[in-house]
Amino acid sequence: MATIRPSADLRNHYNEISDFCHNHREPVYITKNGKGDLVLLSNDEYERLCGRYELYQLLLEGLKDTKTDTGRPASEFFNDMERKYGFGKISSPR
């Protein structure tokens, strides 16, 4: 369920709002004059959200490459990753 608070609560109950965002990992919606104005998240949750968005964008880019046949073979990609990051060969399941 959404947590909605008036903007005055930022001044009067900041610590309570901050604790809620950190403990529940959920946003708090702030209203101004009865209308939606801001959405507050903890830094950690914001970073997670941004990381997820970036991952989705990369996946969409990969899907686009697959559909337009502009990608490269998976074996080439994994060989590059092994060289770049020092991974050992990954054996395929039997």
Secondary structure, DSSP 8 states (H G I E B T S, - for coil): --EEEETHHHHHSHHHHHHHHHHH---EEEEETTEEEEEE--HHHHHHHHHHHHHHHHHHHHHHHHHHT-S--HHHHHHHHHHHH---------
